[in-house]
Amino acid sequence: MSRSAADAREVRTTAPVFAALGDATRLRIVGRLATGEPLSIATLTTGTGVTRQAVTKHLGVLDEAGLVHSEWRGRERLWALNADRLDAARRSLDRIAAQWDTALLRLKSLVEEPAAD
């Protein structure tokens, strides 16, 4: 696979993650789930000022992006973070940061190069 094809594939897979994390409520939910303990909607709702219905809707968006998954334990549905999806997004940002660093170094060397007569 060519580098540009790999880049395009990476964008297609990580863009939904960044879109899902672009909402403050969803970001807070991910933060609460980052403790590693699966949580119920009731627990995720407590103290947030957000309704259960709204939290359920946000969890659906996070689930679609592959950031969370749920399982039933008795009568309760528990939600957990898929840390692998966050790690993939972080690696994508690391690659972008490295590309920027390289571009800035090239620009710096061009700007600081003595002018030719």
C-alpha positions in Angstrom: 0.0 0.0 0.0 1.4 3.4 -0.9 2.0 6.1 1.7 -0.8 8.3 0.3 -3.2 5.3 0.3 -2.2 4.5 3.9 -2.7 8.2 4.9 -6.2 8.3 3.3 -7.1 5.1 5.1 -5.9 6.5 8.4 -8.0 9.7 7.9 -11.1 7.6 7.1 -10.6 5.6 10.3 -9.7 8.3 12.7 -11.9 11.2 11.5 -15.0 9.7 13.2 -13.1 9.5 16.4 -12.1 13.2 16.3 -15.6 14.2 15.3 -17.1 12.3 18.2 -14.6 13.8 20.6 -15.4 17.3 19.3 -18.4 17.6 21.7 -17.7 18.6 25.3 -20.3 16.2 26.8 -18.9 13.2 24.8 -15.4 14.2 25.8 -16.5 14.2 29.5 -18.1 10.8 29.1 -14.8 9.4 27.6 -12.9 11.0 30.5 -15.2 9.3 33.0 -14.9 5.9 31.2 -11.1 6.3 31.0 -10.8 5.1 34.6 -11.2 1.7 33.1 -14.3 0.7 35.1 -17.5 0.0 33.0 -20.2 2.5 34.0 -24.0 2.5 33.7 -25.9 5.4 32.1 -27.2 6.3 35.5 -23.7 6.6 36.8 -22.5 8.5 33.8 -25.5 10.9 34.2 -25.1 11.6 37.9 -23.8 15.1 38.7 -23.6 16.2 35.1 -26.8 18.1 34.6 -27.4 16.0 31.4 -30.4 13.8 31.0 -30.2 10.0 30.7 -31.7 10.4 27.2 -29.0 12.8 26.2 -26.2 10.6 27.6 -27.7 7.6 25.8 -27.6 9.6 22.5 -24.0 10.7 23.1 -23.0 7.1 23.9 -24.5 6.1 20.6 -22.3 8.5 18.8 -19.2 7.3 20.7 -20.2 3.7 19.9 -20.5 4.5 16.2 -17.0 5.9 16.3 -15.8 2.8 18.0 -14.8 4.6 21.1 -17.1 2.7 23.5 -18.9 -0.6 23.8 -21.5 -1.9 26.1 -22.6 -5.2 27.7 -25.5 -6.2 29.7 -25.0 -7.3 33.3 -28.3 -8.4 34.6 -30.8 -5.6 34.0 -28.1 -3.0 33.7 -26.2 -1.9 30.5 -22.6 -1.0 31.3 -20.4 1.1 29.0 -16.6 0.8 28.7 -14.0 2.7 26.7 -12.2 1.1 23.7 -8.8 2.5 24.5 -7.4 1.1 21.2 -9.4 3.6 19.2 -8.0 6.5 21.3 -4.5 5.1 20.9 -4.9 5.0 17.1 -6.1 8.6 17.1 -3.2 9.7 19.3 -0.7 7.9 16.9 -2.4 9.8 14.0 -1.8 13.1 15.9 1.8 12.1 16.6 2.4 11.6 12.9 0.8 14.9 12.0 2.9 16.6 14.7 6.1 15.0 13.3 5.2 16.2 9.8 4.8 19.7 11.1 8.1 19.6 12.9 9.8 18.5 9.7 8.1 21.2 7.7 9.1 23.9 10.2 12.7 22.7 10.3 12.8 22.9 6.5 11.3 26.4 6.6 13.8 27.5 9.3 16.7 26.3 7.3 15.5 28.2 4.2 14.9 31.4 6.1 18.2 31.2 7.9 20.2 30.3 4.8 22.5 33.1 3.7 21.3 34.9 0.6 23.2 34.0 -2.6 24.8 36.9 -4.5 
